[in-house]
Amino acid sequence: MAKKSAQKISRKTNPPKKSGHEKAVRSESDELRASQQKLEKSQSKYVDLYDFAPIGYFSFDKDGTILEVNLTGAQLLGIARRRLLKKTLLLHI
């Protein structure tokens, strides 16, 4: 009985060592998490630059349909941005 108690105590104080594969997976996971955080920060920066630019930006498809418009572009036309999307610019000029 004393031997089993000693094994339980040993496992609690000395957890099993992780294999090389487990370490590699954890390291890769940590790297992916750090990369995702950097990407989100960069994306946020460029979204702010686009949305709050002092000039209007529009993105169109080949048929002239508005795919994206920044806040300034919508303000210049006096139309809410959500109402401009998926419409042609010709309807508003």
Buried (B, 14 or more C-beta within 10 A) or exposed (E): EEEEEEEEEEEEEEEEEEEEEEEEEEEEEEEEEEEEEEEEEEEEEEEEEBBEEEEBBBEEEEEEEBEBBBBBBBEEBEBEBEEBEEEBBEEEE
